[in-house]
């Protein structure tokens, strides 16, 4: 439990949540890029460019996308743990404390949808 009675504690927790949100988005974007790189390599093979195709890129990319979704979910859990420890005086009146939670949950769901919607070529 915090003894500071200062709203900056809450805003620091929210900045941390949004930082983890950016991390999860980066992991998902990186995973999508890796997954699509395998498709690019297969297209080069079709056009008779001498390259060795990479077949593992699909699964590695999906793993990164799922890791990004998991990161968003873990960030929600951690943020909720911090919110429970704060006193009412540390949260500004009328401030929507759950907006970051909803955003992270939406990002996690979109990552899960993306990971199951990407076909293996």
Phi, psi and omega in degrees: 000136182279143177247012185276332183053042185230128180297343179296335177296315178297315182294329175294319178295321180292321176297322178295318178300314181291332175294317176294329176297315177296322178296316180294321177296321179295316178298318180293318178296319178296318178297319178295320179297317179297316181297318180286337178297324177298320177296318178300317179296321178294324177295324177295322179295319179298325181272017174063033171270128186287090175229157176269118182294146180253110183268340182280349184297328179300309184287326177293318178298316177298321179298319178294321178296316178294323176297321176297319177296317178297321178299318178297320180291319178295323178298322178297314181299315181296317180297318178297323178297321179290318180301323181297328183279347184278148176274157179303329181291340181275350178251121181301141180296136178078004181275132180280100184282344184266000181300315178296325178294315179297319179297313179295321179296319178296318178297318180296316180295317180296324176295319177295318178297317180298319184291331179266348181265346181280114181282149174275126181262000000 
